Amino acid sequence: MNRVLSTRYGALSVAAVLALVAVGMVLLYAHKYRSSLGSSNGTVTVLVANRTITQFTPGNQVVDGAMYSSRKVPSGAAVDGAVSDPDQLKGLVARSDIYPGEQLTTNQFVKSSTTSPTVKLTAVQRAISFPVDAASGLVGQIQAGDHVDVVATFDVTPLGANGLPLTGAQPISLTKTVVQNALVLTAPSSSSPTGTNHNPTLTLAIPVTGMQNVLFAQAKATSLWFALRPPGTSANAPTTVTDVGAVLRGSTSASGPVLRLTGAGR
């Protein structure tokens, strides 16, 4: 080695080799540096408010009401705690007003400590309470989070062609399922006190499209019953009108003449 270095040609060769090694190391460093920049400047998905989200708005409503849009932004532009998955908002409420264009963050939402049914309602639901007794309301068997069908029975007087009750006609009892798969928001427990000063109620989330029918049934039905559905996907009950004749025939619907007489078939 000393002999090689002692000659001019040998020294130049060694210098050239060292220079090539140095250049290679610089190129390798530059490649790694560019890779790290590419990684740090990548994009991430964030949720951005597309409308004003007022203080105390439940996260469930933010999700169900599509009050946000998903955007891809450079990772350096994502704010601390940026929310990327809508499920992160469920069970939370907005800490303060959030304005259109703002990124949604975990710092803007807090865990809900309220027991108000509104935190579980979607934009297309309304909460309606029903007075119940131990049997009709399945008191002690239904709890919040369950789903029920609402079944109403009416006493309907037969009508003439002019739409008025027939003279001397006797009311006919008709039963119909007026709501299916309603979410139970609150339910009385079997340990609730009983007596004249206590009226147990069952509160359901009712679709706005069926709200008026439900309120009419609550006001005019001779009886309301709540049928507990099994968890998960389940078959729907028939929504046809049933009378005593249908029950005796083993049918799910009253006969045509009865439906016409009562106006149910018009």
KARA-V213154 format. One record per backbone hydrogen bond with DSSP energy under -1.0 kcal/mol. CO is the residue of the C=O (numbers start at 0). NH is the residue of the N-H. Records with the same first field share a line. If there is no record, write none. Layout:
CO=NH + NH
//
This chain:
0=4
1=5
6=10
7=11
8=12
9=13
10=14
11=15
12=16
13=17
14=18
15=19
16=20
17=21
18=22
19=23
20=24
21=25
22=26
23=27
24=28
25=29
26=30
27=31
28=32
29=33
30=34
31=35
32=36
33=37
34=38
35=39
36=40
38=41
41=74
43=72
45=70
46=103
47=68
48=100
52=97
53=56
56=93
57=61
58=62
59=63
60=64
61=66
62=65
66=49
68=47
70=45
72=43
73=76
78=81
80=105
82=46
84=87
85=88
88=91
90=111
91=58
92=109
93=55
97=52
98=101
101=48
103=82
104=107
107=94
109=92
115=118
116=119
121=124
123=207
125=205
127=203
129=201
132=136
134=137
135=225
137=140 + 141
142=145
145=183
146=228
147=181
148=226
149=177 + 178
150=224
151=175
152=221 + 222
153=173
155=171
157=165
159=162
163=159
165=168
171=155
173=153
174=241
175=151
178=149
181=147
182=204
183=144
185=202
187=139
188=191
194=197
199=131
201=129
202=184 + 185
203=127
205=125
206=209
209=213
210=214
211=215
212=216
213=217
214=218
215=219
216=220
222=152
224=150
226=148
240=253
241=174
242=246
243=247
244=248
245=249 + 250
254=258
255=259
256=260
257=261
258=264
260=158
262=265
//
